[in-house]
Amino acid sequence: MKRVAIIENEYQLFRGMFEILNFKYYQNLLQYENFPNVESIDPIEQFQDYDLVIVDVNLSPRSPVDGIDIVERLKTLQRVPPIVIFTGYSKTEEKLLKRDLPEYDIIVKPATYDKVFETMSKYIPRSQSPTITTTTP
Amino acid sequence: MTPSRYQDIDSELRIRFSRIYRLIIILYAWYIIFTDSVNSFKPYDYVAFTALYGVIYWNLRDAKGPYSLLRQILDFTFIFLVLYKKDIFDIKHIIFCFLPLFNYANHSNIKRNPFLSYLLAAILIFSLKYQNLRLSDFLPFLFLMLIDFLEHFRTRVYHLKNSLLRELDKMLIKNIDSAANGEIYKEFIKYVNGSKFAKVFKVSDVICFEDIAGEYRLVNSHEFIGTMTLDVDQLHSTSVENFKEAISLVTNEKEYNNYVGLFITTEHSKYVFLLRIDVVNMLVHWLIRVYLYENLLPAFVKIANYIETSQDMKRMRFRMASQLKSNLGYINDAVFALHFVRNKLNPLVNYFHMEEEMQSIIDDNIMSFYDHQLKQEKPRARASLNMILERANNVLDMKVNSMFISNPAPMEVTAFITMLRTIWYVDFEHDSFKAEVTPSNWEKKVMVDANALEVLFSDITSNIKKYRNLKQDSLVSIKEGSLEVRFTNDLKADGNNIQKFKRVASDFTTNKILQEKQTTHGLTFIKTFLNQMNVSSSIEVSGKQCVMSLKFKLL
């Protein structure tokens, strides 16, 4: 089992996508856990045990911190987990550069499970055999 | 005209008058020589005197300061030679003696001392008639001199006033905010205290208040005011309309009772300027203070107008900043909406992605899993779609659109025509604009937002310019209770384009242009503005001719 933390306030919009991705590429061996708000991420040390942390940079407008603040907090951990940025903003790359965080991969919304897998696979390689076989159209 | 140019022209005029005056002296002299039966010299002597007078004058014509006195001495010497041994009390002779005195106002040197002219005239008369002269014969000189002195004084004050205005202009050109922030008072005080005014009084402080319905609001001051106490009743009771003396004021915990108030009314406001006066010459101040302060009024009228303009500009900047803020708010909302849309699009994108992938799945178990997921994703996709549409509607809702017309007000037909004509003439020929409105309709009004109307007309003329071929014109007329504007344009287009223009024209007339997203953003914008101002509008395309008609309801 690989553990994936998804810090996203609208997880319900992405649940289907992550489930298909799990099924198609990881034979349901991924265990997702959603952290919908800032309060839920404390204590931050809990993320040390995850195999991947997906952080939405545009949290709720009411949120006192944005995703990049969370990334900065994650960077302070003793064991920094692999981090991927999930965003609807086209200029997130610039934003990360400005905050001196250029090294993270970005998944731009809206994304398909295939697109998400392209990025995720760098951190969690797929299972030996694909779950599904498809015919070539 | 710049102040220095004004000064140059004034000096130039004086020099020219000075030459004309010498010509008059010569003509007058020869009138005496020809009409007098007896002359003291031979004609060629007079010719020599005249020639010598002309030559010496020409050499002294540019003499400045004390040397200009030489020109006066020359005039009196010439007069002396012409009148030598003649009856001084003959009317034409005595007037000739006084010519240099009458010329005072045109003198090329504005600082000329009138006493010197009278002294020279007295010496002249004494030299011509010294044997028979009595002391009382000089008394009329005193009366004349007194009158001349008053005129001289008036002219000096007039020049001081003009010079002060020029100095203030210079300061305002250098720093337009100096009137609003009170810096200008430093220049004012420096000028007054360094001028002839300082022989009568000096100014040590200036404070400006705006009179808002009897309440006096501090506008600015020469010195920083930390604390102030002013009994405003003092300002209400003025015996002279625009002037009040001995005003008491406590500023920065010091009490003064020597402020003079000058009251200025501008187009939209009333101001009072308090000047702290230190009297230098009590007698002269008592005699002519009102006259002196009155001559300071134009300087304060100028400052008050600048203050008012600055305040108007500040208010305008504030309005623009508010407008900009609202525009930015609108743009921000739109940007947030797009980010929101990107999030909400995810279930839809996945739904279609899964559906597409399912076409190629052959394994029944997998197909069943996908089918289950698709059913789960479908309501999420639908909900997302609804949310996206709702947000899109919010963004497009005109009530939150920053372009919404917010300040409709009645506008006179003349102002309306002037605005349109000014905008029209930027791009088109003068004879292409016609206003067929009779004077009886000039004062009628239409309800419009003036700023929006200006933008609207600019947009229409830009559109006409963009598609024009040979001929364009605009006609303003009054028909059936409406002010109608017809813009006619000869389109630069071929057959296909004409069909497109006809379609767009029809969409514009029927409002369809607002319902569908079109490429004609300019016309959509124009139609939106017109609808918001309740202006009925239509476009007709016939052949290559396009006519836009706008009807503004008369109030």
Interface residues (C-beta under 8 A of the other chain):
Chain A: E10 Q12 L13 F14 R15 G16 M17 E19 I20 F23 N58 P61 G88 Y89 V108 K109 P110 A111 T112 Y113 D114 T131 I132 T133 T134 T135 T136 P137
Chain B: F336 H339 F340 R342 N343 K344 L345 N346 P347 L348 V349 N350 Y351 H353 M354 E357 Q359 S360 I361 I362 D363 I366 F369 Y370 Q373 Q376 E377 R380 S384
